[in-house]
Amino acid sequence: MIDYILYIFLRVVIFFLRFLPLRAWLFLAQCLGWIYYYFAGKKNKKAYANLKTAFPDKSRRELKHIMRRMYQRFAQNAVEVLDLPYMDEHFIREHVRVPNLHEFQEAKEGHHGTIFLGCHAGSWELSNIASAIFFSAQGTERKYAMLVQPQHRYKRLDAYLNGLREAKGCFVIRVVELKRMFEHLSDNNILGAVADHGGKDGIPVEFFEKLAMTPTGSVKLAKKLSSQIILAFMHRIHGPFHEMLLRPYTLISTGEETEDLKVNLTRINKIFQEWITQYPEEYLWFYKRWKYSPQKNILILSDGKLGHVKQSLALVEMMKDLGLEIKSEIIEIKAKRLKADRFLSLAGFFFGPKATLSLLTFCLEKETAQKLVSVPCDMVISSGSSLAAINLAVAAENSAKSIAIM
C-alpha cells in the first residue's frame, strides 16, 4: 500500500515539474535542503560524527556549514532524478562536462569491459545516465549498465525507476545477478558500481584514516576478467551544470591475492578521499560508512590520578582481547577554575550535555577544551565521578558510547 501511494505521489510530482524550468526547481530544492538541516535530528548527529572523523582539523562551524551544503546538494540531486523524464541527450551533453572525454572513450579498446567505480557522492543517477550517453552511444553495440540493489519493499517505484534508467540507455543489473555481470563485461561493455557500500561484507580498509568495511567484488571482477577500472566522481559546478571527474586505475598485481586486494582498495579509497576533500558537500555524510568498522577510536579522560588512568587502560586492553582494533588517546582535564567539575555536573544535570559542552572553554584551560571538542571518537572512557559530566558531553558531541568507571 505504501509503495503504491509513494508511486502515485512520485508520478504527480514529476507531472508538475514540467511547469517550471529546472533552475527554479533547483533553487527551491536548495532552500528546502537548508530548512531540512534544522530538522534532520539523527541524520545530523551521524553526519557530524562522520565529518569529525574525516576532518578533525576543521572547526565546529566549518563542519556544520558542510552539513548544510550537503543537504542542499542532496535535495537538488533528488530533483534531478525526478526531472530525468524530461532530460534528453542534448541536455546531458550541455550540462555535464567531462574533462578529456575523448581519451576515456578511446581507452576502452583492448580491454574485457570497463568498470566505472563511483561513491555515494554527487548526482549518482545523473552520472550513470551521462556515462551511458558518453561512453556507449558511440554508434557501436557497447552498452552501459549500473549495479542496483533490489528494492523488495517498493517494487512499483523500483520498476518505474529502472524503466526510466533503461529508457535513457542505462541498463540495470542487480547485485545478485553475478552471471549477467560476467556476460556483460565479457562482451566488452561498461559496468557502473560504487566502491563504498558500508555493509558488513568486504575487508577493512582505511578511509580518512579510519578502517571502513570496503566491498571487494568490483576489484575481484576486474582482475578476473582483465577489465579496466575507471574511478568516477561527479560534482555540481552551479545550478544544473556538473563536472564528472574520471581517473583510470591500474590494478596492482604481485601474486599475493589478499595483500593485492587490500593495497588496491586502499589506493582507490585514497583517490576518492582526495575528491571528497576537495568537494566535501557532495558526499552523503549521514551514510553509515564506518558503521561496521573493526576500528574503535577511544578517548580516555584523565583527572590526573594515575590509578584512574590505569583503570581506563585496563578496560581498553579488555576490548583489544575481543579482537577490536583500538586507537586510543588520553586527554588530561585541566581546569582553570575551582570546583569546575561540580559546576559542569550541575549544568549537565539541569540542562543536559549540550550545556556542559558549551561551558568547557569557560571552566577548562583553552588547550584542553579545544582538544575535547576536536578529537573524533567512538567511545569515551573515564574513571571517577568528577569527569562524568564531561564524559557524557563529549560522547554526545561525537554520537559515541560513554563509559564512566566509578
C-alpha positions in Angstrom: 0.0 0.0 0.0 2.8 2.4 1.0 4.6 1.5 -2.2 1.5 2.4 -4.3 1.0 5.7 -2.5 4.6 6.7 -3.0 4.5 5.7 -6.6 1.4 7.8 -7.3 2.9 10.7 -5.4 6.1 10.5 -7.4 4.2 10.5 -10.7 2.2 13.6 -9.6 5.4 15.4 -8.6 7.1 14.5 -12.0 4.0 15.8 -13.8 4.1 19.2 -12.1 7.9 19.6 -12.7 7.2 20.4 -16.4 5.5 23.7 -15.4 8.7 25.4 -14.2 12.2 25.4 -15.5 14.7 23.1 -13.8 16.7 26.1 -12.5 13.7 27.2 -10.5 13.1 23.7 -9.0 16.8 23.5 -8.1 16.6 26.8 -6.3 13.6 25.6 -4.4 15.4 22.4 -3.5 18.3 24.4 -2.3 16.0 26.3 0.1 14.3 23.1 1.3 17.7 21.5 1.9 18.7 24.4 4.1 15.4 24.2 6.1 15.7 20.4 6.4 19.1 20.8 8.1 17.4 22.2 11.2 15.0 19.2 11.4 17.3 16.4 10.5 17.9 15.2 14.0 19.6 11.8 14.0 20.9 12.3 10.5 22.7 15.4 11.7 24.3 13.5 14.6 25.6 10.8 12.3 26.7 13.3 9.6 28.5 15.5 12.2 30.3 12.5 13.7 31.4 11.3 10.3 32.6 14.7 9.3 34.7 15.0 12.5 36.3 11.6 11.7 37.1 12.8 8.2 38.2 16.4 9.0 39.3 16.6 12.7 41.2 19.9 12.0 38.0 21.7 10.8 36.1 23.8 13.3 32.6 23.0 14.5 31.3 26.0 12.4 33.0 24.7 9.3 31.7 21.2 9.7 28.1 22.5 10.2 28.5 24.6 7.0 29.4 21.5 5.1 26.4 19.7 6.5 24.0 22.4 5.3 25.6 22.4 1.9 25.3 18.6 1.8 21.5 18.7 2.4 21.2 21.4 -0.3 23.1 19.3 -2.8 21.1 16.2 -1.8 17.8 17.9 -2.4 19.0 19.2 -5.8 20.1 15.8 -6.8 16.7 14.4 -5.9 15.0 17.0 -8.1 17.2 16.0 -11.0 16.2 12.3 -10.5 12.6 13.4 -10.8 13.4 15.5 -13.8 15.0 12.7 -15.7 11.9 12.0 -17.9 12.4 15.5 -19.4 16.2 15.2 -20.0 17.4 14.2 -23.4 20.9 13.5 -24.8 21.3 17.2 -25.8 20.5 18.3 -22.3 23.0 15.9 -20.7 25.8 16.8 -23.1 25.2 20.5 -22.5 25.1 20.3 -18.7 27.6 17.6 -17.8 31.3 18.3 -18.6 33.9 15.5 -18.7 37.5 16.8 -19.0 39.5 14.8 -21.6 36.4 12.9 -22.6 37.8 11.6 -25.9 40.8 10.0 -24.0 38.4 7.9 -21.9 36.2 7.0 -24.9 39.2 5.6 -26.7 40.6 3.9 -23.5 38.1 1.0 -23.7 39.7 -0.6 -26.7 41.6 -3.8 -25.9 40.0 -4.5 -22.6 37.5 -7.1 -21.5 35.0 -4.5 -20.4 35.3 -1.4 -18.2 34.1 -0.9 -14.6 33.2 2.6 -13.6 33.6 2.9 -9.8 31.9 5.8 -8.1 31.0 6.6 -4.5 28.0 8.0 -2.6 28.6 11.5 -3.8 27.1 13.9 -6.3 24.1 13.3 -8.6 24.5 9.5 -8.8 21.6 8.8 -11.1 22.6 11.6 -13.5 26.2 10.4 -13.5 25.1 7.0 -14.7 22.8 8.3 -17.4 25.6 10.7 -18.5 28.1 7.7 -18.6 25.6 5.7 -20.7 25.4 8.6 -23.2 29.1 9.5 -23.4 30.6 6.0 -23.4 28.0 3.7 -25.0 26.2 5.9 -27.5 29.0 6.0 -30.0 27.4 4.1 -32.9 28.6 0.8 -31.6 26.9 -2.1 -29.7 28.6 -1.3 -26.4 26.3 -1.0 -23.5 26.4 0.7 -20.1 24.7 -1.0 -17.1 24.6 0.0 -13.5 24.6 -2.2 -10.5 21.5 -1.8 -8.3 20.1 -3.2 -5.1 16.7 -4.8 -5.5 14.0 -2.8 -3.6 11.6 -5.5 -2.4 9.5 -3.2 -0.3 9.0 -0.6 -3.1 8.5 -2.8 -6.2 6.5 -0.2 -8.2 9.0 2.6 -7.5 11.9 0.2 -8.3 10.3 -0.9 -11.6 9.5 2.7 -12.6 13.0 4.0 -11.8 14.7 1.0 -13.6 12.4 1.6 -16.6 13.4 5.3 -16.6 17.1 4.4 -16.5 16.8 1.9 -19.4 14.8 4.4 -21.5 17.9 6.7 -21.2 20.3 3.9 -22.4 21.4 2.9 -18.9 20.7 -0.8 -18.4 20.2 -2.3 -14.9 21.9 -5.4 -13.4 21.0 -6.4 -9.9 23.9 -7.1 -7.4 22.8 -10.7 -7.1 23.0 -11.4 -10.9 26.6 -12.4 -11.0 26.3 -14.3 -14.3 24.9 -11.3 -16.0 27.8 -9.2 -14.7 30.3 -11.6 -16.2 28.5 -11.8 -19.6 28.1 -8.0 -19.7 31.8 -7.3 -19.1 33.0 -10.3 -21.3 31.2 -8.6 -24.2 33.4 -5.5 -23.7 30.7 -3.4 -22.1 30.7 -0.9 -19.2 29.5 -1.6 -15.7 28.8 1.2 -13.1 29.2 0.4 -9.4 30.0 2.0 -6.1 33.2 1.5 -4.1 31.9 2.5 -0.7 29.0 0.3 0.4 29.1 0.4 4.2 27.8 -3.1 4.9 29.3 -6.0 6.8 30.8 -7.6 3.7 34.2 -6.8 2.4 37.5 -6.1 4.1 38.6 -3.3 6.5 40.5 -0.6 4.6 41.5 2.9 5.7 39.2 5.7 4.6 40.1 9.1 6.1 42.5 7.3 8.4 39.8 5.0 9.9 39.1 1.5 8.8 35.9 1.0 6.9 34.5 -2.2 5.5 35.0 -2.0 1.8 33.4 -4.2 -0.9 35.8 -6.3 -2.9 33.6 -7.5 -5.7 34.4 -4.9 -8.4 38.2 -5.3 -7.9 38.0 -9.1 -7.9 35.8 -9.0 -11.0 38.1 -6.6 -12.9 41.1 -8.7 -12.0 39.5 -12.0 -13.1 38.3 -10.6 -16.4 41.2 -8.2 -17.0 38.7 -5.4 -17.1 39.8 -1.7 -17.0 38.8 0.3 -13.9 37.9 4.0 -14.2 37.2 5.9 -11.0 34.4 8.5 -11.3 33.3 11.4 -9.2 30.6 14.0 -10.1 30.3 17.4 -8.5 28.0 20.3 -9.2 29.5 23.4 -10.7 26.5 25.6 -10.3 22.8 25.3 -11.0 22.1 22.3 -13.3 25.8 22.2 -14.5 28.1 19.3 -13.4 31.6 18.1 -13.9 32.4 14.4 -14.0 36.0 13.7 -12.9 37.5 10.4 -14.2 40.7 8.7 -13.4 41.9 5.4 -14.8 43.2 3.0 -12.2 45.7 0.2 -12.9 45.4 -2.8 -10.5 48.5 -3.8 -8.6 49.2 -7.5 -9.0 52.1 -9.2 -7.2 50.7 -12.7 -6.9 49.7 -12.2 -3.3 45.9 -12.1 -3.7 44.9 -11.0 -0.2 47.6 -8.3 0.0 47.0 -7.1 -3.5 43.3 -6.7 -2.8 44.0 -4.6 0.3 46.6 -2.4 -1.5 44.3 -1.8 -4.4 41.3 -0.9 -2.3 43.4 1.4 -0.1 44.7 3.2 -3.1 41.2 3.5 -4.6 39.9 4.9 -1.3 42.7 7.4 -1.2 41.7 8.8 -4.7 38.0 9.2 -3.6 39.3 10.8 -0.4 41.1 13.4 -2.4 38.0 14.2 -4.4 35.7 14.3 -1.3 38.2 16.6 0.5 38.0 19.0 -2.5 34.2 18.8 -2.7 33.0 17.7 0.8 29.5 18.9 0.4 28.9 16.3 -2.4 29.4 13.3 -0.1 26.5 11.7 1.8 27.9 12.2 5.3 24.8 10.7 7.0 25.6 7.4 5.2 26.9 4.9 7.8 30.3 4.4 6.1 32.0 3.3 9.3 29.1 1.5 11.0 30.8 -1.9 10.8 34.4 -0.7 11.2 36.5 -3.0 13.3 38.5 0.0 14.5 37.3 1.9 17.5 38.8 5.3 18.4 38.7 5.6 22.2 39.2 8.8 24.1 40.3 8.4 27.7 39.7 11.3 30.0 42.2 11.7 32.9 41.8 13.6 36.1 45.5 13.4 36.8 45.2 10.4 39.1 47.4 7.5 37.9 45.1 4.9 39.4 42.1 6.1 37.5 44.1 6.2 34.2 45.2 2.6 34.8 41.6 1.5 35.3 40.6 3.1 32.0 43.6 1.5 30.2 42.7 -1.9 31.6 39.3 -1.7 30.1 40.9 -0.8 26.7 43.1 -3.9 26.9 40.0 -6.0 27.5 38.4 -4.6 24.3 41.6 -5.5 22.4 41.3 -9.0 23.6 37.8 -9.2 22.0 39.5 -8.7 18.6 38.8 -5.0 18.1 41.4 -2.7 16.6 41.8 0.1 19.1 43.3 3.6 18.7 43.3 5.4 22.0 44.2 8.9 23.1 44.4 10.3 26.6 43.4 13.9 27.4 44.2 15.2 30.9 41.4 17.5 32.1 43.0 20.7 33.3 40.6 23.2 35.0 41.2 26.9 35.2 38.6 27.5 37.9 37.9 25.9 41.3 35.1 23.4 41.6 34.8 23.4 37.8 33.8 19.7 37.8 30.8 20.4 40.1 29.8 23.4 38.0 29.8 21.3 34.9 28.0 18.5 36.6 25.2 20.8 37.7 25.0 22.3 34.2 24.7 18.8 32.7 22.1 17.7 35.3 19.8 20.6 34.8 20.3 21.5 31.1 21.9 18.4 29.5 25.2 17.6 27.8 25.0 20.5 25.3 25.1 22.9 28.3 28.2 21.2 29.6 29.9 21.3 26.2 29.2 25.0 25.8 30.8 25.7 29.2 34.1 23.8 28.6 36.0 26.9 27.4 34.8 28.8 30.5 35.8 26.1 33.0 38.8 24.4 31.4 42.1 25.5 30.0 41.8 26.6 26.4 44.0 23.8 25.0 42.1 21.1 27.0 38.7 22.4 25.8 39.8 22.6 22.2 41.1 19.0 22.2 37.8 17.7 23.8 35.8 19.3 21.0 38.0 18.4 18.1 39.1 14.8 18.7 36.8 12.3 17.0 35.9 9.2 18.9 33.6 6.2 19.1 33.8 5.8 22.8 34.7 8.0 25.8 36.1 6.3 29.0 36.8 8.0 32.3 37.3 7.0 35.9 36.0 8.9 38.9 32.8 10.9 39.4 34.5 14.2 38.8 34.7 13.6 35.0 31.3 12.0 34.5 29.6 15.2 33.1 32.5 15.9 30.7 32.4 12.3 29.6 28.7 12.5 28.7 29.1 15.8 26.9 32.0 14.7 24.8 30.2 11.4 24.0 27.1 13.3 22.9 29.2 15.6 20.7 30.6 12.6 18.8 27.5 10.3 19.0 29.8 8.0 20.9 29.4 5.4 23.7 30.1 6.7 27.2 31.7 4.6 29.9 32.3 6.0 33.4 34.1 3.8 35.9 33.1 4.8 39.4 
